Amino acid sequence: MLNESLEARPTRRYVEKREAILDAAAARFNRQGVRGTTLADVAQDVGLSTNSVTYYYRKKEDLVVACLLRAIDEMAGIAAQAASEATVAGRVAAFIRLYFARLARTATGERPELMSFREIRSLPEGHAQIAFGAYNDMFRQIRRLLRDSVPSEPEQRSRLSARAHLLLSLTSGAMLWLDRYEAEDYPKVADTMIDVLLHGIGSASAQWQATLDTAALLPALNEPETTQQAFLRAATELLNEQGYRGASADRISARLNLTKGAFYHHNENKDELIGACIDRMFDVIRNTQTLVENGGGTGWDKLCAVARALVHYQFSSQGPLLRLTIYGALPEDMRKEKMQTMNRLSARYVRFLVQGMQDGSIRPLDQTIATLQVNGMINAAVELRRWVRDATAENAAALFVRPLLMGLLSDECEPLR
């Protein structure tokens, strides 16, 4: 009853201590992941005993939800501020600038960290339902920023939802890379990202090709899977859907109608399997990039080809690629090694951008920031079907790749192809 009373009318001291716990927990979750953080870690950061923390948040999952809800509420508040702008372009620019300004206040120590949304899938079902309910409401607010009128056709609604997912994913994803810049430069970085999203990457002469043979750039998608390949695919699906916690040996085996014994016959343990899933993703990305780079065409042709091929793979029978958010659940040594490899593969997109600027097919722009957006778009495509139920390998490029490469508002009135 005492705890309920405090929740109903919390004292100032109670609120301050609760906020301090949330501040410390968000920083820990961002740095170590939910799996790698304990209530004892958070308690130590705020100078409390673990029992004292459980007075505020009984379980770690309760604390995760509270951190996520606070971050979602701030993002929704930013969207509400941006909504006052008169045009879609103005609202997009305001949304990004306001979010980057919030991250700058974290970088200078004025405000605590916001928890990354990447851990939302690590929650058990009941907690996830609460977090996703708030996240869905926030998503609708951001989607309204991109419309001048209510879409009447299903095709228009699909396009709008896809672009809202792109805008939210790339903007919130900046939290993961923005600290490579000085806080005083965040406004300039925001303006550069706004330029890329609104005006695209191609030069004035760049054309979107409605058809492109992406299958030739990918593994043979119709070949029968080996048992180990099936384990890697099933594990990747479950890791993307339910996070580290949900991808248990039992669930992975059950998805393939195999026994748990079969799992351990092919895999030493879950961490080893996750490492193999990441290496599989690296192979697909690396091989596709190499095939494209060794082929003909302009830098624009190559960038379009690799982006479309990898998004196509997300929806193929062998897909998806593993979401990069899983890194937070990895053991530290493995996390550093895999992140380093991913950074190297991401840097390969710069070569396409440089070639395009040299041959005139890509406009002059910041190669690093453009590369981060391309990589973020490919990674976010794995969740496109959550927001666009009719997204397929055939229309995903028009829904999701084209808005980034041609510009977020470039083809609002054109049909999907």
Buried (B, 14 or more C-beta within 10 A) or exposed (E): EEEEEBEEEBEEEBEEBBEBBBBBBBBBBBEBBBBBBBBEBBBBBBEBEEEBBBBBBEEBBBBBBBBBBBBBBBBBBBBEBBBEBEEBBEBBBBBBBBBBEBBBEBBEEEBBBBBBBBBBBBBBEEBBEBBBEBBEEBBEBBBBBBBEEEBEEEBBBBBBBBBBBBBBBBBBBBBBBBEEBEBEEBEEBBBBBBBBBBBBBBBEEBEBEEEBEBBEBBBEEEEEBEEEBBBBBBBBBBBBBBBBBBBBBEBBBBBBEBEBEBBEEBBEEBBEBBBBBBBBBBEBBBEBBEBBBEEEBBBBBBBBBBBBBBBBBBBBEBBBBBBBBBBBBBEEEBBEBBBEBBEEBBEBBBBBBEBBBEBBBBBEBBBBBBBBBBBBBBBBBBBBBBBBEEBEBEBBBBBBBBBBBBBBBBBBEEEBE
